[in-house]
Amino acid sequence: MSSLEDRVKDALDVAKEFAGYDGGHHKQWVIDKMVRALTGDDYEEWVRQFNYGDEGEDTYLWEEGISP
């Protein structure tokens, strides 16, 4: 896994390049790519924990969005 500094830079690069697109589905794609950059190999576990809530493992649904 790359260093935290590299992961933060990658996430910020995604935001800089793509965050200006209109539409919630495009913004969700940007957020997903930033989370992927920041979590690296732990992405799937992060999503699993995100989805877990008061009603169990599928309380919430992580959306990957649509590429701009």
C-alpha positions as CSV (number, residue, x, y, z in Angstrom):
1,M,0.0,0.0,0.0
2,S,1.2,3.5,-0.8
3,S,2.0,6.0,2.0
4,L,-0.7,8.0,3.5
5,E,0.7,11.1,1.9
6,D,0.5,9.5,-1.5
7,R,-3.1,8.4,-0.9
8,V,-4.2,11.8,0.2
9,K,-2.6,13.4,-2.9
10,D,-4.4,10.8,-5.1
11,A,-7.7,11.6,-3.5
12,L,-7.2,15.4,-3.8
13,D,-6.2,14.9,-7.5
14,V,-9.5,13.1,-8.1
15,A,-11.4,16.0,-6.4
16,K,-9.5,18.6,-8.4
17,E,-10.1,17.0,-11.7
18,F,-13.7,15.7,-11.4
19,A,-15.6,17.5,-8.6
20,G,-16.9,20.3,-10.9
21,Y,-19.3,18.1,-12.8
22,D,-23.0,18.6,-12.1
23,G,-25.2,15.8,-10.9
24,G,-25.4,13.9,-7.7
25,H,-24.5,10.6,-9.5
26,H,-21.3,12.2,-10.8
27,K,-20.4,13.6,-7.4
28,Q,-21.0,10.2,-5.8
29,W,-18.5,8.8,-8.3
30,V,-15.9,11.4,-7.2
31,I,-16.5,10.5,-3.6
32,D,-16.2,6.8,-4.3
33,K,-12.9,7.3,-6.1
34,M,-11.6,9.5,-3.3
35,V,-12.6,6.8,-0.7
36,R,-10.8,4.2,-2.9
37,A,-7.7,6.3,-3.0
38,L,-7.7,6.8,0.8
39,T,-8.6,3.3,1.9
40,G,-6.5,1.3,-0.7
41,D,-6.7,-2.4,0.0
42,D,-9.2,-1.8,2.8
43,Y,-11.9,-0.4,0.4
44,E,-14.2,-3.4,0.6
45,E,-14.1,-3.5,4.4
46,W,-14.8,0.2,4.5
47,V,-17.9,-0.2,2.3
48,R,-19.0,-3.2,4.4
49,Q,-18.8,-1.0,7.6
50,F,-20.5,1.9,5.8
51,N,-23.4,-0.3,4.9
52,Y,-23.9,-1.6,8.4
53,G,-26.3,0.2,10.7
54,D,-29.1,-0.3,13.3
55,E,-30.9,-2.8,11.0
56,G,-27.8,-4.9,10.2
57,E,-25.4,-5.3,7.4
58,D,-27.5,-3.8,4.6
59,T,-29.0,-0.8,6.5
60,Y,-27.3,1.6,4.0
61,L,-26.2,1.1,0.5
62,W,-22.9,2.5,-0.8
63,E,-23.3,3.9,-4.3
64,E,-20.3,4.1,-6.7
65,G,-22.0,6.7,-8.9
66,I,-21.5,7.3,-12.6
67,S,-18.3,8.5,-14.2
68,P,-18.6,12.0,-15.6
